[in-house]
Amino acid sequence: MGARGTTGLGLRFTLVALGCAGCNALLGLEDGILVEDGCAPLSTIACYSGPPATEGVGACQTGLMRCNAAGDGYGPCEGEVTPAPERCGNAADDDCDGEIDEADGDGGRPEDPAADGGSAVCACTPGTVEPCPYGGPPGTVGVGACSAGQRACGLDGRWGACAGEVTPRIEDCTTPADEDCNGGWDCGAVLPGGPLGALLGGAGQERARALAAGPGGFAILGGEFEGSLDLGAGQVATGAEQDVFVARLDPDGAVAWTRRLVDEGRGSLQALAVDLEGEVAITGELVGVMSAVGLTADAPQGFVIKLDAGGGLRWGARLPGRPQDVAVSAAGEVVVVSTLMEPSGTDVAVTKLSAAGLQLWTHQFGGAGNQEPTGVAMDPRGDVVMTGTFEGELQLGEEAPRLSSAGMSDVFLAKLDERGEHVASLAFGDGRRQHGGDIEIGPGGEIALSGTFEGLLDLGGSALFSEGMSAFVAELGPAREHRFSRAYPAERPPRLALEADGGLVLAGDVDGPTNLGGGPLDGAGGGSDIVVARLDAGGRHVWSKRLSAAAGTRGGSRSAAGVASFVDRGHILLAGTLEGSVDLDGVTAESTWSDILVARLSP
């Protein structure tokens, strides 16, 4: 997600490794971040920290630094490749000196490449065979499928190619092998260790409602609780009938902070979102008092609140109607979609607020019948993309075409510009019931959406069919072209998390038998269960699993609140609510009332 702004290359900066004290000051760096008088938010500039003469030579390549959303400095250099010790026999110029597998010229034995400053010596005694330097990440050789290879010295006194080396690959979930060499965890396995993978809560009822990934690998969890709440960072008590909480989970699973919001009455959290600075926007409803934001409501009142990265309150505002979802831009602007009650039915309301909490605009869209938004996101340009459900007709602006439902209810997908003006809109459905669900936007503008449907649903590819109610997930390109769509038996739409390569992780609820592409997933019997699945960029099934009641128990309920993908850190984070028991790959977690479940899964 991002705001409009420069995305091309700006001035070029070459960072030279000076090897001296005070280099940060000489280079204009503060804690590794390049600082200027100002830069265009999210613009990029070239960077290179190796010796200048090696840039663009051999394997060495330039990286990019991105201006932060505030426009006051650049982040670290990403994607650069600097000189490394020469790996003999790999047909690459690793040390970027213009030569490949260079010899020392005297026919002697090779020395340790690291011992002479990275200038490799690739001469050898003919007939010698030895293990070749391992080219995979440290700590992976000898783990799982990974192993070092061997190289042989030829008659010309030079090392041949490394043979038999196996380095980490993307895990193949159809085999028992540990291809990514992470220690043997199966795809989708519940990972042990740390405070996660267990129940979190307190003396009363606790419910997880939303989960979102933040920059740097942390996650934000939100929900509701009664009485007291303990997420591992100390007990939080409330005098409200039902309070709202927001908590930050650091990459190691520790709870960095917890914030409660309701002083009197009842509050509910509907959705939350995190911006590039780590600030959190939450939305929900209140009947009671939130003194920190000066909000009092005798009847249900929508609200939106912005917290800073440390959990401190920045601002709060009232909202029309019942909020359904919230999104943030890279510049910190907030958009909330709400359902408005009207005499003739329900309408769609879209409200945009500045990073400082000032209302910029609110637009109301409707037509004959009921219209309700269910999800909203902001694309890299700062435009608003939303989905939902409508009956009869829906017009998203005076100049917009009228969308007509093919039957009982259809799904809509719409794009508004930064002023809330209509850009494009589509409708999906047939004569039976279709409902919108979640929506996510990827860094390239790709759109992932979910929902439920009966009958035929054509999202641009092969039509999906369901005799009863099924959930669907789909991915569309930046121009809304169909990439893939899948369906599985379920009554409720799943929550989504897009991966950087276009892959998709979903987490939803099911009551009966279902199949997400990897074979039947049957529950232990009674109650609802959580299903989690990972699809690749083409929509193909990677893995799926069902979190059901523990052996020997029945009933209860397990419901998903959200999912966040941290594949680069080796896990996927799942949050939900548990009533009863759940089997976490052989470990039983049990709730006597209603508790929060947070688990890390292997990607």
C-alpha positions in Angstrom: 0.0 0.0 0.0 1.3 3.5 -0.7 0.5 7.0 -1.7 1.0 8.8 -5.0 4.6 9.9 -5.4 7.9 9.4 -7.1 8.8 5.8 -7.6 11.6 6.1 -10.1 15.3 6.6 -9.4 16.5 9.8 -7.9 20.0 11.0 -7.4 22.6 8.3 -7.3 24.5 7.6 -4.1 27.6 5.3 -3.9 28.4 4.3 -0.3 32.1 3.4 0.1 33.3 1.2 2.9 35.7 3.6 4.5 36.7 1.4 7.4 37.0 4.3 9.8 35.3 5.7 12.9 32.7 8.3 12.2 31.9 6.9 8.7 28.2 7.4 9.4 28.7 11.1 9.8 30.8 11.3 6.7 28.2 9.5 4.6 25.2 11.4 6.1 23.9 8.3 7.9 22.0 8.0 11.1 21.9 4.4 12.4 22.3 3.2 8.8 19.6 5.4 7.3 20.7 8.0 4.7 19.4 11.5 5.8 18.8 14.4 3.4 16.9 17.6 3.8 14.0 15.7 2.3 13.0 13.1 -0.2 9.9 12.2 -2.1 8.0 9.6 0.0 8.6 6.0 -1.3 11.0 7.2 -4.1 14.1 5.1 -4.6 17.8 5.8 -5.3 20.6 3.6 -6.3 23.2 2.6 -3.7 26.4 0.5 -3.5 28.6 -0.1 -0.4 31.4 -2.1 -2.1 34.6 -0.7 -3.6 33.6 1.7 -6.4 35.7 -0.2 -9.0 33.7 -3.4 -8.4 30.2 -2.0 -9.0 28.6 -3.8 -11.9 31.6 -6.1 -12.3 31.1 -9.9 -12.2 28.5 -10.8 -9.6 28.4 -7.4 -8.0 25.3 -5.3 -8.5 23.8 -2.1 -7.4 21.0 -2.0 -4.8 18.2 0.5 -4.0 17.2 2.6 -1.0 13.6 3.7 -0.5 12.5 7.0 1.0 10.3 6.5 4.1 6.7 7.5 4.1 7.5 10.7 6.0 9.9 11.9 3.3 12.7 12.6 5.8 15.2 9.9 5.0 16.1 6.7 3.2 16.1 3.2 4.5 18.9 0.5 4.1 20.4 -0.5 0.8 18.5 -3.5 -0.5 19.3 -5.9 -3.2 23.0 -5.0 -3.6 25.7 -7.7 -4.1 29.2 -6.8 -3.0 32.5 -8.7 -3.5 32.7 -12.1 -1.9 35.6 -14.7 -1.7 36.0 -16.4 -5.1 34.3 -19.8 -5.2 36.4 -21.9 -7.5 34.6 -23.9 -10.1 31.3 -22.1 -10.1 32.0 -20.1 -13.3 31.3 -16.8 -11.6 33.4 -13.8 -10.7 32.5 -13.7 -7.0 35.2 -11.2 -6.0 34.3 -8.9 -8.9 37.9 -8.4 -10.1 37.1 -9.2 -13.7 38.4 -12.8 -13.6 36.6 -16.1 -13.1 38.3 -18.8 -11.0 41.7 -17.0 -11.3 44.8 -18.9 -10.5 47.9 -17.6 -8.6 50.2 -18.4 -11.6 52.6 -20.6 -9.7 50.7 -23.9 -9.8 50.6 -24.1 -6.0 47.9 -25.2 -3.7 45.0 -22.8 -3.2 45.0 -20.8 0.0 41.9 -19.9 2.1 40.1 -17.4 0.0 39.3 -15.3 3.0 42.9 -15.1 4.1 44.1 -12.9 1.3 41.3 -10.3 1.4 39.0 -12.3 -0.9 41.3 -12.8 -3.9 40.7 -16.4 -4.6 43.5 -18.8 -5.7 42.1 -21.5 -7.9 45.3 -23.4 -8.9 45.6 -27.0 -7.6 47.4 -30.3 -7.9 46.0 -32.5 -10.7 44.0 -35.4 -9.4 43.2 -33.8 -6.0 39.6 -34.3 -4.8 38.2 -32.3 -1.9 34.9 -30.9 -0.5 34.1 -27.6 -2.3 33.1 -24.4 -0.3 29.4 -24.6 0.5 27.3 -22.0 -1.3 24.2 -22.2 0.9 23.3 -20.0 3.9 25.4 -20.7 7.0 23.9 -23.3 9.3 22.1 -25.2 6.5 24.9 -27.6 5.3 24.1 -31.1 6.6 20.5 -30.1 7.6 17.7 -31.8 5.8 18.4 -32.3 2.1 21.3 -29.8 2.1 24.9 -31.1 1.6 28.3 -29.9 0.4 29.6 -31.1 -2.9 33.0 -32.2 -4.1 35.4 -30.8 -6.7 38.3 -32.4 -8.5 41.5 -30.8 -9.9 41.9 -31.3 -13.6 45.0 -32.0 -15.6 45.3 -28.2 -16.3 45.8 -27.6 -12.6 42.4 -25.9 -12.1 39.5 -26.9 -10.0 36.5 -28.3 -11.8 32.9 -27.4 -11.0 31.4 -28.3 -7.6 29.4 -31.6 -8.1 26.7 -32.9 -5.8 26.1 -29.7 -3.8 22.5 -29.2 -2.5 21.5 -25.8 -1.1 18.1 -24.8 0.3 15.1 -24.8 -2.1 11.4 -24.0 -1.7 9.8 -26.7 0.4 7.9 -29.2 -1.7 4.9 -30.1 0.4 4.2 -33.3 -1.6 7.4 -35.0 -0.3 8.7 -35.8 3.2 12.1 -34.3 2.5 13.3 -31.1 4.2 14.1 -29.1 1.0 14.4 -25.7 2.7 16.8 -27.2 5.3 15.1 -25.5 8.2 15.2 -28.5 10.5 12.5 -30.7 9.1 9.3 -28.9 9.9 6.5 -30.0 7.6 4.5 -27.5 5.6 1.9 -25.9 7.9 3.2 -27.6 11.0 2.5 -25.8 14.3 6.0 -24.5 15.4 7.0 -24.9 19.0 9.0 -22.4 21.1 8.3 -18.9 22.4 5.2 -17.7 24.0 3.1 -18.3 20.9 1.4 -21.6 20.0 -0.8 -21.5 23.1 -3.9 -19.9 24.6 -3.8 -16.2 25.7 -6.4 -14.6 27.8 -7.5 -14.0 31.4 -10.3 -14.7 33.9 -13.2 -13.7 31.6 -14.1 -14.1 28.0 -11.6 -13.0 25.4 -12.1 -13.0 21.6 -9.6 -12.3 18.8 -11.1 -10.2 16.0 -8.3 -9.1 13.7 -4.6 -9.6 13.0 -2.3 -7.6 10.7 1.4 -7.8 9.8 3.5 -4.7 10.5 6.8 -3.6 9.0 9.9 -5.4 10.4 8.1 -8.7 11.2 5.9 -7.7 14.1 2.1 -8.2 14.2 -0.9 -6.4 15.7 -3.6 -8.4 17.3 -7.0 -6.9 18.3 -10.2 -8.1 19.9 -12.4 -7.8 23.0 -12.3 -9.0 26.6 -14.3 -9.0 29.8 -12.9 -8.7 33.3 -9.1 -9.0 32.7 -6.7 -9.8 30.0 -3.2 -11.3 30.1 -1.3 -11.8 26.9 2.0 -12.5 28.5 3.1 -8.9 29.3 1.1 -8.5 32.6 -2.6 -8.4 33.5 -4.9 -5.7 32.2 -8.1 -5.1 34.0 -11.3 -3.3 32.9 -14.4 -2.0 34.5 -16.3 -2.0 31.2 -18.9 -4.6 30.4 -16.8 -5.4 27.3 -13.5 -3.7 26.5 -11.5 -3.4 23.3 -7.8 -4.3 23.2 -4.9 -3.9 20.8 -1.6 -5.6 21.3 1.8 -5.7 19.5 3.4 -9.1 19.0 7.2 -8.8 18.3 8.9 -11.2 15.8 10.0 -13.4 18.7 6.4 -13.7 19.9 6.8 -11.5 22.9 4.0 -9.0 23.6 5.6 -5.5 23.4 2.5 -3.6 24.6 -1.2 -3.9 25.2 -3.7 -1.1 25.0 -7.3 -1.1 26.3 -9.8 1.5 25.2 -13.3 1.3 26.8 -14.0 2.9 30.3 -17.7 2.2 30.6 -20.3 0.1 28.6 -19.5 -2.1 25.7 -17.1 -1.8 22.8 -16.4 -4.0 19.8 -13.5 -4.1 17.4 -14.3 -4.8 13.8 -11.0 -4.4 12.0 -7.5 -3.0 12.2 -4.6 -2.0 9.8 -0.9 -1.1 10.2 0.9 1.6 8.2 4.6 1.7 7.1 5.6 3.6 10.2 4.1 0.9 12.5 1.1 3.0 13.5 -2.2 1.2 14.0 -5.7 2.2 12.9 -8.7 0.4 14.5 -12.4 0.7 13.9 -15.5 -0.7 15.7 -18.6 0.3 17.7 -19.2 1.7 21.1 -22.1 2.0 23.5 -20.6 3.7 26.5 -17.5 5.9 27.2 -14.0 6.1 25.7 -12.6 8.9 27.7 -9.2 8.9 26.0 -10.7 10.0 22.8 -13.6 12.0 24.3 -16.2 9.7 22.9 -19.6 9.0 24.7 -22.4 7.1 23.0 -25.8 6.1 24.4 -26.6 4.2 21.2 -24.2 2.2 18.9 -21.6 4.7 17.5 -18.9 3.9 15.0 -15.4 5.0 15.8 -11.9 5.0 14.3 -8.8 5.4 16.5 -5.1 5.8 15.5 -2.3 4.6 17.8 1.4 5.3 17.4 3.9 2.5 17.0 4.3 2.3 20.8 0.6 2.0 21.5 0.1 5.6 22.4 -3.1 7.3 21.4 -2.8 9.7 18.5 -6.4 10.6 17.7 -10.0 9.3 17.6 -13.0 10.2 15.5 -16.7 9.3 15.2 -17.9 7.5 12.1 -21.3 7.2 10.4 -23.0 3.8 10.4 -21.5 0.6 11.4 -17.8 0.2 10.5 -16.9 -2.9 8.6 -13.2 -2.6 7.6 -10.2 -0.1 7.7 -7.2 0.5 5.5 -4.2 2.8 5.8 -1.9 4.4 3.1 1.8 4.6 3.2 1.4 8.3 4.1 -0.7 7.3 7.2 -4.1 8.3 5.8 -7.0 6.1 7.0 -10.1 4.9 5.0 -13.0 3.2 6.7 -16.0 1.5 5.0 -19.3 1.4 6.9 -22.9 0.2 6.5 -25.5 2.9 6.8 -29.1 2.2 7.8 -31.6 3.9 5.6 -35.4 3.7 5.5 -35.2 1.7 2.2 -32.4 -0.6 3.3 -28.6 -0.2 3.8 -26.1 1.8 1.9 -22.3 1.9 1.6 -20.3 4.8 3.3 -16.6 5.4 2.7 -14.8 7.9 4.9 -11.2 9.1 4.5 -9.2 10.8 7.2 -5.8 12.4 7.1 -2.8 11.1 9.0 -3.6 13.7 11.7 -7.3 12.5 12.0 -9.0 15.3 10.0 -11.9 14.1 8.0 -11.1 14.6 4.3 -14.4 13.3 2.8 -17.3 10.9 3.2 -19.2 9.4 0.3 -22.4 7.5 0.5 -23.4 5.0 -2.2 -26.6 3.1 -2.6 -29.5 2.1 -4.8 -32.6 -0.1 -4.6 -32.2 -2.9 -2.0 -29.4 -3.5 0.5 -25.8 -2.7 -0.1 -23.0 -3.5 2.4 -19.2 -3.2 2.2 -17.2 -6.0 3.7 -13.5 -5.1 2.9 -11.3 -2.2 2.0 -7.6 -1.8 1.0 -5.5 1.0 -0.5 -3.3 0.3 -3.6 0.2 1.6 -4.1 -1.1 4.8 -5.7 -3.3 5.6 -2.6 -6.5 4.7 -4.4 -9.3 2.9 -2.5 -10.3 -0.6 -3.5 -13.3 -2.2 -1.7 -15.6 -5.2 -2.0 -19.0 -6.1 -0.5 -22.5 -7.3 -1.2 -25.4 -5.7 -2.9 -29.0 -6.4 -3.9 -30.9 -4.7 -6.7 -28.8 -1.9 -7.9 -25.6 -0.1 -6.8 -24.2 3.1 -8.2 -20.8 4.2 -6.8 -20.9 7.9 -7.9 -22.9 10.1 -10.2 -20.8 9.3 -13.2 -20.5 5.6 -12.4 -22.5 2.9 -14.2 -25.3 1.2 -12.3 -24.4 -2.3 -11.2 -27.4 -4.6 -11.3 -27.7 -7.8 -9.3 -28.4 -11.0 -11.2 -30.5 -12.3 -8.4 -30.7 -12.4 -4.7 -27.4 -10.8 -3.9 -24.1 -10.3 -5.7 -20.5 -9.4 -5.0 -19.1 -6.0 -6.0 -15.5 -4.8 -6.5 -14.9 -1.1 -6.8 -12.0 1.3 -7.1 -12.1 5.0 -6.0 -9.4 7.6 -6.5 -7.8 9.5 -3.7 -10.8 12.0 -3.7 -13.3 9.2 -3.5 -14.4 9.5 -7.2 -15.4 6.4 -9.1 -12.6 4.8 -11.2 -14.0 1.3 -12.0 -16.5 -1.2 -10.6 -17.5 -4.8 -11.3 -20.2 -7.2 -10.1 -20.1 -11.0 -9.8 -22.9 -13.5 -9.3 -25.9 -15.3 -10.6 -29.5 -15.7 -9.4 -28.6 -17.1 -6.0 -26.7 -15.7 -3.0 -23.2 -14.3 -3.2 -21.5 -12.3 -0.5 -18.3 -10.3 -0.3 -15.5 -10.9 2.3 -11.9 -9.8 2.8 -9.7 -7.9 0.4 -5.9 -7.4 0.2 -3.7 -5.4 -2.2 -0.2 -6.5 -3.1 2.9 -4.3 -3.8 2.3 -4.5 -7.5 -1.4 -3.6 -7.3 -2.7 -7.2 -7.5 -6.0 -7.8 -5.7 -6.9 -10.8 -3.5 -10.5 -11.1 -2.4 -12.7 -13.6 -0.7 -16.4 -14.2 -0.2 -19.1 -16.9 -0.2 -21.5 -18.0 -3.0 -24.1 -20.5 -4.2 -24.6 -21.5 -7.8 -22.3 -20.0 -10.4 -19.6 -17.4 -9.8 -17.6 -16.1 -12.7 -14.6 -14.0 -11.6 -13.1 -13.9 -15.1 -11.7 -17.4 -15.3 -13.5 -20.7 -15.4 -16.8 -20.3 -13.5 -16.9 -21.8 -10.0 -20.0 -23.8 -9.0 -21.4 -24.7 -5.7 -24.7 -26.5 -5.0 -24.7 -25.3 -1.4 -22.7 -22.5 0.2 -19.0 -22.3 -0.5 -16.2 -19.9 0.2 -14.1 -18.5 -2.7 -10.7 -16.9 -2.9 -9.5 -15.1 -6.0 -6.6 -13.0 -7.2 -6.8 -10.4 -9.9 -4.0 -8.4 -11.6 -3.6 -4.6 -11.3 -5.9 -4.1 -14.3 -8.4 -6.5 -12.6 -7.6 -9.3 -14.9 -8.2 -12.8 -13.6 -5.2 -14.7 -12.2 -6.8 -17.5 -10.3 -9.9 -18.4 -8.3 -10.7 -21.4 -6.0 -13.6 -22.5 -3.9 -14.2 -24.9 -1.0 -17.3 -25.8 1.1 -17.8 -23.2 3.9 -20.4 -20.9 5.3 -18.1 -17.9 6.0 -15.5 -16.1 3.9 -11.8 -16.5 4.9 -9.3 -13.9 6.0 -6.4 -13.3 3.6 -2.7 -12.5 3.5 -0.9 -11.8 0.3 2.7 -12.8 -0.1 5.3 -10.7 -2.0 5.5 -13.2 -4.9 1.7 -13.2 -5.4 1.1 -16.3 -3.3 -1.8 -16.3 -0.9 -2.5 -17.6 2.6 -6.1 -17.9 3.8 -7.6 -18.8 7.2 -11.3 -19.5 7.6 -14.0 -21.5 9.5 -15.7 -24.6 8.4 -18.5 -26.8 10.0 -18.4 -29.9 7.9 -16.2 -31.8 5.5 -14.2 -29.6 3.2 -11.3 -29.8 0.7 -9.0 -26.9 -0.1 -7.1 -28.7 -2.9 -4.9 -31.1 -1.0 -7.6 -33.8 -0.2 -10.4 -34.1 2.3 -10.1 -32.2 5.6 -12.4 -33.9 8.1 -13.0 -32.6 11.7 -13.2 -34.5 14.9 -16.9 -34.0 15.0 -19.2 -31.2 16.3 -18.5 -27.5 16.3 -16.7 -25.2 13.9 -13.0 -25.6 13.0 -10.3 -23.4 11.6 -8.8 -24.2 8.2 -5.6 -22.7 6.9 -4.1 -23.0 3.4 -1.3 -21.6 1.4 -1.6 -21.2 -2.4 1.3 -20.3 -4.8 1.2 -17.3 -7.2 -0.7 -19.4 -9.7 -3.4 -20.4 -7.2 -2.1 -24.0 -6.9 -2.4 -25.7 -3.6 0.8 -25.8 -1.5 -0.6 -27.1 1.7 -3.7 -27.0 3.9 -4.7 -28.1 7.4 -7.6 -28.2 9.7 -7.4 -27.2 13.4 -10.0 -29.4 15.0 -11.0 -30.6 18.5 -8.5 -32.7 20.4 -8.8 -36.4 20.4 -11.5 -37.7 22.8 -13.4 -34.4 22.9 -16.2 -33.0 20.8 -18.0 -29.8 20.3 -16.8 -26.4 21.1 -15.8 -23.9 18.4 -12.5 -22.7 16.8 -12.8 -19.6 14.7 -10.2 -17.7 12.7 -9.7 -13.9 13.3 -6.8 -13.3 10.9 -3.6 -14.5 9.3 -0.3 -12.9 8.6 2.5 -14.2 6.4 6.1 -13.9 7.5 7.6 -16.5 5.1 10.9 -14.6 5.0 11.1 -15.2 8.7 10.1 -18.8 8.5 6.5 -18.8 9.8 2.9 -17.9 9.2 1.0 -16.3 12.1 -2.6 -17.4 12.9 -5.0 -15.8 15.4 -8.4 -17.0 16.4 -10.8 -17.7 19.3 -11.2 -21.0 21.0 -14.1 -22.4 23.0 -13.4 -26.0 24.0 -10.2 -27.7 22.8 -7.9 -27.8 19.8 -5.3 -30.2 18.6 -2.1 -28.3 17.7 -0.2 -31.2 16.0 -0.4 -33.5 19.0 -0.5 -30.8 21.7 -3.9 -30.1 23.2 -4.9 -26.6 24.1 -8.1 -26.3 26.1 -10.3 -23.3 27.1 -12.9 -23.4 29.8 -14.6 -20.3 28.6 -13.5 -18.3 25.6 -9.8 -17.6 24.9 -7.5 -16.3 22.2 -5.4 -18.7 20.2 -2.2 -17.5 18.5 0.0 -20.0 16.7 3.0 -20.0 14.4 2.9 -22.3 11.4 5.7 -23.5 9.2 5.4 -22.0 5.7 
